[in-house]
Amino acid sequence: VFAVGNNGNILHYDGSTWTRMTVPTTAHLTGVWGTSGTDVFAVGAGGVILRYDGATWTSMTSGTSSRLMAAWGTSRSGLR
């Protein structure tokens, strides 16, 4: 389970413990979606999009500076 919030905070729950993850932003994050624990996307203020590959969160280009409120998709290639 992943949860997002203020100041770029992303928490991961592994079934027993919540852990704060290291991310490349301090933006307010508002949405998270993924297909697995190794393919997760988080979005937020300033058009921030982050992708988690199971090891590292990396920034993606969104093409907007608007706040992104949610992320969803139907497959890894189907992020909307």
N, CA, C and O atoms as a GROMACS GRO file, in nm:
protein
  320
    1VAL      N    1   0.085  -0.118   0.000
    1VAL     CA    2   0.000   0.000   0.000
    1VAL      C    3   0.090   0.123   0.000
    1VAL      O    4   0.190   0.128   0.071
    2PHE      N    5   0.052   0.223  -0.081
    2PHE     CA    6   0.124   0.350  -0.086
    2PHE      C    7   0.028   0.462  -0.049
    2PHE      O    8  -0.089   0.459  -0.089
    3ALA      N    9   0.076   0.562   0.026
    3ALA     CA   10  -0.003   0.680   0.062
    3ALA      C   11   0.083   0.803   0.034
    3ALA      O   12   0.204   0.802   0.057
    4VAL      N   13   0.018   0.910  -0.015
    4VAL     CA   14   0.090   1.034  -0.049
    4VAL      C   15   0.035   1.151   0.031
    4VAL      O   16  -0.076   1.145   0.083
    5GLY      N   17   0.115   1.260   0.040
    5GLY     CA   18   0.070   1.377   0.114
    5GLY      C   19   0.159   1.498   0.094
    5GLY      O   20   0.227   1.511  -0.007
    6ASN      N   21   0.156   1.587   0.193
    6ASN     CA   22   0.230   1.714   0.189
    6ASN      C   23   0.380   1.692   0.181
    6ASN      O   24   0.433   1.589   0.223
    7ASN      N   25   0.448   1.792   0.125
    7ASN     CA   26   0.595   1.799   0.123
    7ASN      C   27   0.661   1.679   0.057
    7ASN      O   28   0.770   1.639   0.096
    8GLY      N   29   0.594   1.620  -0.043
    8GLY     CA   30   0.653   1.509  -0.114
    8GLY      C   31   0.658   1.380  -0.034
    8GLY      O   32   0.735   1.290  -0.066
    9ASN      N   33   0.576   1.371   0.069
    9ASN     CA   34   0.577   1.250   0.150
    9ASN      C   35   0.505   1.135   0.081
    9ASN      O   36   0.391   1.149   0.037
   10ILE      N   37   0.575   1.023   0.073
   10ILE     CA   38   0.514   0.898   0.028
   10ILE      C   39   0.547   0.794   0.133
   10ILE      O   40   0.662   0.775   0.171
   11LEU      N   41   0.443   0.727   0.179
   11LEU     CA   42   0.459   0.621   0.277
   11LEU      C   43   0.425   0.488   0.210
   11LEU      O   44   0.335   0.480   0.127
   12HIS      N   45   0.498   0.384   0.248
   12HIS     CA   46   0.473   0.250   0.197
   12HIS      C   47   0.444   0.157   0.314
   12HIS      O   48   0.516   0.157   0.414
   13TYR      N   49   0.336   0.080   0.302
   13TYR     CA   50   0.300  -0.019   0.404
   13TYR      C   51   0.324  -0.157   0.346
   13TYR      O   52   0.268  -0.191   0.241
   14ASP      N   53   0.407  -0.236   0.412
   14ASP     CA   54   0.444  -0.368   0.361
   14ASP      C   55   0.363  -0.482   0.424
   14ASP      O   56   0.396  -0.599   0.406
   15GLY      N   57   0.258  -0.446   0.495
   15GLY     CA   58   0.176  -0.547   0.563
   15GLY      C   59   0.196  -0.546   0.713
   15GLY      O   60   0.116  -0.601   0.788
   16SER      N   61   0.306  -0.483   0.758
   16SER     CA   62   0.329  -0.474   0.902
   16SER      C   63   0.383  -0.339   0.946
   16SER      O   64   0.362  -0.300   1.061
   17THR      N   65   0.453  -0.267   0.858
   17THR     CA   66   0.517  -0.142   0.896
   17THR      C   67   0.501  -0.036   0.787
   17THR      O   68   0.513  -0.065   0.668
   18TRP      N   69   0.473   0.090   0.830
   18TRP     CA   70   0.473   0.204   0.739
   18TRP      C   71   0.614   0.260   0.734
   18TRP      O   72   0.677   0.277   0.838
   19THR      N   73   0.665   0.288   0.614
   19THR     CA   74   0.798   0.344   0.594
   19THR      C   75   0.790   0.466   0.504
   19THR      O   76   0.723   0.462   0.400
   20ARG      N   77   0.857   0.576   0.544
   20ARG     CA   78   0.866   0.694   0.459
   20ARG      C   79   0.969   0.669   0.351
   20ARG      O   80   1.080   0.623   0.378
   21MET      N   81   0.931   0.699   0.226
   21MET     CA   82   1.019   0.674   0.112
   21MET      C   83   1.091   0.802   0.071
   21MET      O   84   1.042   0.913   0.096
   22THR      N   85   1.207   0.788   0.008
   22THR     CA   86   1.282   0.900  -0.045
   22THR      C   87   1.231   0.931  -0.185
   22THR      O   88   1.226   0.842  -0.270
   23VAL      N   89   1.194   1.058  -0.208
   23VAL     CA   90   1.140   1.099  -0.338
   23VAL      C   91   1.210   1.227  -0.385
   23VAL      O   92   1.264   1.302  -0.304
   24PRO      N   93   1.210   1.251  -0.519
   24PRO     CA   94   1.281   1.367  -0.572
   24PRO      C   95   1.196   1.494  -0.580
   24PRO      O   96   1.212   1.572  -0.674
   25THR      N   97   1.107   1.518  -0.483
   25THR     CA   98   1.024   1.638  -0.484
   25THR      C   99   0.981   1.672  -0.342
   25THR      O  100   0.980   1.586  -0.253
   26THR      N  101   0.945   1.798  -0.322
   26THR     CA  102   0.882   1.841  -0.198
   26THR      C  103   0.741   1.892  -0.227
   26THR      O  104   0.677   1.952  -0.140
   27ALA      N  105   0.692   1.867  -0.348
   27ALA     CA  106   0.558   1.912  -0.387
   27ALA      C  107   0.451   1.836  -0.309
   27ALA      O  108   0.473   1.723  -0.266
   28HIS      N  109   0.337   1.901  -0.291
   28HIS     CA  110   0.222   1.837  -0.230
   28HIS      C  111   0.170   1.730  -0.326
   28HIS      O  112   0.135   1.761  -0.440
   29LEU      N  113   0.167   1.606  -0.283
   29LEU     CA  114   0.122   1.496  -0.368
   29LEU      C  115  -0.023   1.464  -0.335
   29LEU      O  116  -0.062   1.461  -0.218
   30THR      N  117  -0.104   1.441  -0.438
   30THR     CA  118  -0.249   1.426  -0.418
   30THR      C  119  -0.306   1.295  -0.468
   30THR      O  120  -0.420   1.263  -0.436
   31GLY      N  121  -0.231   1.218  -0.545
   31GLY     CA  122  -0.284   1.093  -0.597
   31GLY      C  123  -0.176   0.990  -0.618
   31GLY      O  124  -0.060   1.023  -0.642
   32VAL      N  125  -0.217   0.864  -0.607
   32VAL     CA  126  -0.124   0.753  -0.629
   32VAL      C  127  -0.200   0.638  -0.694
   32VAL      O  128  -0.316   0.612  -0.659
   33TRP      N  129  -0.135   0.570  -0.787
   33TRP     CA  130  -0.195   0.456  -0.857
   33TRP      C  131  -0.084   0.366  -0.906
   33TRP      O  132   0.026   0.414  -0.936
   34GLY      N  133  -0.110   0.237  -0.916
   34GLY     CA  134  -0.011   0.147  -0.971
   34GLY      C  135  -0.068   0.013  -1.010
   34GLY      O  136  -0.180  -0.022  -0.973
   35THR      N  137   0.010  -0.061  -1.087
   35THR     CA  138  -0.030  -0.194  -1.128
   35THR      C  139   0.031  -0.301  -1.039
   35THR      O  140  -0.016  -0.415  -1.036
   36SER      N  141   0.137  -0.264  -0.967
   36SER     CA  142   0.206  -0.357  -0.876
   36SER      C  143   0.298  -0.276  -0.787
   36SER      O  144   0.307  -0.154  -0.801
   37GLY      N  145   0.366  -0.342  -0.696
   37GLY     CA  146   0.461  -0.275  -0.609
   37GLY      C  147   0.586  -0.228  -0.679
   37GLY      O  148   0.670  -0.159  -0.620
   38THR      N  149   0.600  -0.266  -0.806
   38THR     CA  150   0.716  -0.223  -0.885
   38THR      C  151   0.676  -0.136  -1.003
   38THR      O  152   0.754  -0.117  -1.096
   39ASP      N  153   0.554  -0.082  -1.000
   39ASP     CA  154   0.505   0.004  -1.107
   39ASP      C  155   0.398   0.096  -1.050
   39ASP      O  156   0.278   0.073  -1.068
   40VAL      N  157   0.444   0.203  -0.982
   40VAL     CA  158   0.354   0.293  -0.909
   40VAL      C  159   0.378   0.436  -0.956
   40VAL      O  160   0.492   0.475  -0.982
   41PHE      N  161   0.270   0.514  -0.968
   41PHE     CA  162   0.278   0.654  -1.008
   41PHE      C  163   0.216   0.741  -0.899
   41PHE      O  164   0.114   0.705  -0.841
   42ALA      N  165   0.279   0.855  -0.871
   42ALA     CA  166   0.225   0.955  -0.779
   42ALA      C  167   0.222   1.088  -0.852
   42ALA      O  168   0.311   1.119  -0.931
   43VAL      N  169   0.116   1.168  -0.825
   43VAL     CA  170   0.101   1.298  -0.892
   43VAL      C  171   0.069   1.405  -0.789
   43VAL      O  172   0.029   1.375  -0.676
   44GLY      N  173   0.087   1.533  -0.831
   44GLY     CA  174   0.056   1.640  -0.738
   44GLY      C  175   0.076   1.779  -0.794
   44GLY      O  176   0.067   1.802  -0.914
   45ALA      N  177   0.103   1.872  -0.703
   45ALA     CA  178   0.114   2.015  -0.733
   45ALA      C  179   0.224   2.041  -0.835
   45ALA      O  180   0.326   1.971  -0.839
   46GLY      N  181   0.201   2.143  -0.918
   46GLY     CA  182   0.301   2.183  -1.016
   46GLY      C  183   0.315   2.086  -1.132
   46GLY      O  184   0.414   2.091  -1.205
   47GLY      N  185   0.217   1.996  -1.149
   47GLY     CA  186   0.224   1.898  -1.257
   47GLY      C  187   0.320   1.784  -1.230
   47GLY      O  188   0.360   1.713  -1.323
   48VAL      N  189   0.358   1.764  -1.104
   48VAL     CA  190   0.454   1.660  -1.069
   48VAL      C  191   0.397   1.521  -1.100
   48VAL      O  192   0.284   1.489  -1.064
   49ILE      N  193   0.478   1.440  -1.166
   49ILE     CA  194   0.450   1.297  -1.182
   49ILE      C  195   0.576   1.223  -1.140
   49ILE      O  196   0.686   1.253  -1.188
   50LEU      N  197   0.560   1.126  -1.052
   50LEU     CA  198   0.671   1.041  -1.009
   50LEU      C  199   0.637   0.897  -1.043
   50LEU      O  200   0.520   0.857  -1.041
   51ARG      N  201   0.738   0.818  -1.075
   51ARG     CA  202   0.718   0.676  -1.101
   51ARG      C  203   0.813   0.596  -1.013
   51ARG      O  204   0.931   0.629  -0.999
   52TYR      N  205   0.758   0.489  -0.954
   52TYR     CA  206   0.837   0.400  -0.869
   52TYR      C  207   0.853   0.266  -0.940
   52TYR      O  208   0.754   0.207  -0.984
   53ASP      N  209   0.976   0.219  -0.952
   53ASP     CA  210   1.006   0.095  -1.023
   53ASP      C  211   1.035  -0.022  -0.929
   53ASP      O  212   1.086  -0.126  -0.972
   54GLY      N  213   1.003  -0.004  -0.802
   54GLY     CA  214   1.031  -0.106  -0.703
   54GLY      C  215   1.156  -0.078  -0.624
   54GLY      O  216   1.181  -0.140  -0.521
   55ALA      N  217   1.237   0.019  -0.672
   55ALA     CA  218   1.361   0.056  -0.603
   55ALA      C  219   1.374   0.206  -0.584
   55ALA      O  220   1.417   0.251  -0.478
   56THR      N  221   1.335   0.285  -0.687
   56THR     CA  222   1.359   0.429  -0.686
   56THR      C  223   1.241   0.504  -0.743
   56THR      O  224   1.180   0.461  -0.842
   57TRP      N  225   1.208   0.618  -0.682
   57TRP     CA  226   1.110   0.712  -0.738
   57TRP      C  227   1.185   0.806  -0.831
   57TRP      O  228   1.286   0.864  -0.792
   58THR      N  229   1.137   0.823  -0.954
   58THR     CA  230   1.196   0.916  -1.049
   58THR      C  231   1.090   1.011  -1.102
   58THR      O  232   0.972   0.977  -1.108
   59SER      N  233   1.133   1.131  -1.141
   59SER     CA  234   1.042   1.231  -1.196
   59SER      C  235   1.014   1.203  -1.343
   59SER      O  236   1.100   1.154  -1.416
   60MET      N  237   0.891   1.234  -1.384
   60MET     CA  238   0.852   1.224  -1.524
   60MET      C  239   0.804   1.361  -1.569
   60MET      O  240   0.761   1.442  -1.486
   61THR      N  241   0.810   1.388  -1.698
   61THR     CA  242   0.761   1.514  -1.753
   61THR      C  243   0.611   1.505  -1.774
   61THR      O  244   0.562   1.408  -1.833
   62SER      N  245   0.537   1.606  -1.725
   62SER     CA  246   0.392   1.604  -1.739
   62SER      C  247   0.342   1.698  -1.848
   62SER      O  248   0.234   1.676  -1.904
   63GLY      N  249   0.418   1.803  -1.879
   63GLY     CA  250   0.374   1.900  -1.978
   63GLY      C  251   0.278   2.003  -1.924
   63GLY      O  252   0.219   2.079  -2.000
   64THR      N  253   0.261   2.008  -1.791
   64THR     CA  254   0.173   2.107  -1.730
   64THR      C  255   0.232   2.150  -1.596
   64THR      O  256   0.312   2.078  -1.535
   65SER      N  257   0.191   2.268  -1.551
   65SER     CA  258   0.228   2.312  -1.417
   65SER      C  259   0.105   2.313  -1.327
   65SER      O  260   0.112   2.356  -1.212
   66SER      N  261  -0.007   2.266  -1.379
   66SER     CA  262  -0.130   2.257  -1.300
   66SER      C  263  -0.121   2.144  -1.199
   66SER      O  264  -0.046   2.048  -1.219
   67ARG      N  265  -0.197   2.156  -1.092
   67ARG     CA  266  -0.202   2.050  -0.992
   67ARG      C  267  -0.272   1.928  -1.051
   67ARG      O  268  -0.384   1.938  -1.102
   68LEU      N  269  -0.207   1.815  -1.044
   68LEU     CA  270  -0.266   1.689  -1.086
   68LEU      C  271  -0.327   1.625  -0.962
   68LEU      O  272  -0.258   1.604  -0.862
   69MET      N  273  -0.455   1.595  -0.969
   69MET     CA  274  -0.528   1.550  -0.850
   69MET      C  275  -0.532   1.398  -0.834
   69MET      O  276  -0.544   1.349  -0.722
   70ALA      N  277  -0.523   1.324  -0.944
   70ALA     CA  278  -0.534   1.179  -0.934
   70ALA      C  279  -0.464   1.114  -1.053
   70ALA      O  280  -0.440   1.178  -1.155
   71ALA      N  281  -0.432   0.989  -1.037
   71ALA     CA  282  -0.376   0.910  -1.146
   71ALA      C  283  -0.450   0.778  -1.150
   71ALA      O  284  -0.484   0.722  -1.046
   72TRP      N  285  -0.476   0.729  -1.270
   72TRP     CA  286  -0.537   0.597  -1.285
   72TRP      C  287  -0.502   0.544  -1.422
   72TRP      O  288  -0.458   0.619  -1.509
   73GLY      N  289  -0.522   0.419  -1.441
   73GLY     CA  290  -0.494   0.358  -1.570
   73GLY      C  291  -0.550   0.218  -1.578
   73GLY      O  292  -0.614   0.170  -1.484
   74THR      N  293  -0.526   0.154  -1.689
   74THR     CA  294  -0.573   0.018  -1.710
   74THR      C  295  -0.458  -0.081  -1.722
   74THR      O  296  -0.478  -0.202  -1.715
   75SER      N  297  -0.338  -0.027  -1.740
   75SER     CA  298  -0.217  -0.109  -1.750
   75SER      C  299  -0.097  -0.017  -1.735
   75SER      O  300  -0.114   0.104  -1.724
   76ARG      N  301   0.022  -0.073  -1.736
   76ARG     CA  302   0.142   0.009  -1.723
   76ARG      C  303   0.149   0.117  -1.830
   76ARG      O  304   0.192   0.229  -1.803
   77SER      N  305   0.108   0.083  -1.952
   77SER     CA  306   0.112   0.180  -2.060
   77SER      C  307  -0.014   0.267  -2.066
   77SER      O  308  -0.026   0.352  -2.154
   78GLY      N  309  -0.106   0.247  -1.973
   78GLY     CA  310  -0.233   0.318  -1.978
   78GLY      C  311  -0.254   0.424  -1.874
   78GLY      O  312  -0.369   0.452  -1.839
   79LEU      N  313  -0.147   0.485  -1.820
   79LEU     CA  314  -0.163   0.593  -1.721
   79LEU      C  315  -0.242   0.706  -1.782
   79LEU      O  316  -0.212   0.750  -1.893
   80ARG      N  317  -0.344   0.754  -1.712
   80ARG     CA  318  -0.431   0.861  -1.761
   80ARG      C  319  -0.417   0.983  -1.673
   80ARG      O  320  -0.482   1.085  -1.698
   0.00000   0.00000   0.00000
